[in-house]
């Protein structure tokens, strides 16, 4: 019998659970987008706490529901949405480095706030890389398949240094955040771009890693503008399709798009977007 | 040429035509400072999106965008300037379901459509619809046809289509609204190849009829 892989045996999965890392950079010309962790700061924090290399792969867990069993000694850490965390039924804090002995089970419940938690292991997850990244791009269908019960995720060797910090405070998320936005290159394709910052928006239920669909009083397209030739897109870009309901692009956005971009969320604020749940409200202000 | 800010980490360069897009995208990629300043260059139909690396400002990006002289859109040689050495020949069986429609729309016979499609080199302008899909420009202007009114829910991999000024080959099965004139067996997207995309930015493409 072969030696079992040191890693995580997935016992149960709740919401979408994806392998993510820092993304695939520089492949737009062949139609491949960046993808990568939706909340980059929480992702990077988990790797830093574990002494991992920048860019090591982690699990992006949506609304908890994940249960994994260590198949060797595994050092782990959860950041992002503060999901109730248990190891063999005993509560543990998020933001803390945990040692999982073989057979120990780590379980993530439903976070009270936020949407995405990041479960990292020391050494990173060792799934096959594609174009320099292990990220699952949900729109293009590239990278590791979504994680399912029964999967075994091996631990890699992406270690950069020692574990220096035991724990950081869990993340907290404010109600109705105000995100900074820069006027977009096609702001003049709607008659009322300022409505973006004047109204309260609600996150629609069809939102995902491709985009956050915002519900509220729609913007009004300038009728004489016609059709925009496809142009490059970026995470945080706010596109307005003909119906007037804005879509804020997430990490798996199409590489090029044909609807006018009326605003672009400031890069640093796009991590907060990634923690907004369907039904939550948000506002924008011009940067 | 216009430079439009695109948030706090990208710049959208607006140009007159797709030929200028190909040129400017090449020039930005080749700039000596590109490796340190630029995370990605995203060509579009009339624009080039230049994305900054973390910590690089939009003003720093402005400095490396080349001044591009206006070129007459009707200039037939525009696309042939700077033709790269990379030339890909794509063998096509011209039996697409929309070949007759394209003939009717263009006023050409089906044989003339095939002759026009194979008669002029095309060039990869930009991507974005799916991994490995390349929008090809610079072909015979008589082949400009609108998209189908009703997009197909399933277009097979290898289908060769036309839409507007573009031609393209579907890298994998997907929905699609282009007019399909033929098919190729050549894999456009192969994960065991490096790069997986057959057609990369700036490459020249020649279609060749096979029966």
Interface residues (C-beta under 8 A of the other chain):
Chain A: X25 X26 X27 X28 X29 X30 X31 X32 X34 X130 X131 X140 X142 X182 X183 X184 X185 X229 X230 X231 X232 X233 X234 X236 X237 X254 X255 X256 X257 X261 X264 X265 X266 X267 X287
Chain B: X4 X5 X6 X7 X8 X9 X10 X12 X14 X25 X39 X40 X41 X42 X43 X44 X45 X46 X47 X48 X49 X51 X124 X126 X127 X128 X129 X130 X131 X132 X133 X134 X135 X191 X195 X196 X197 X199 X200 X201
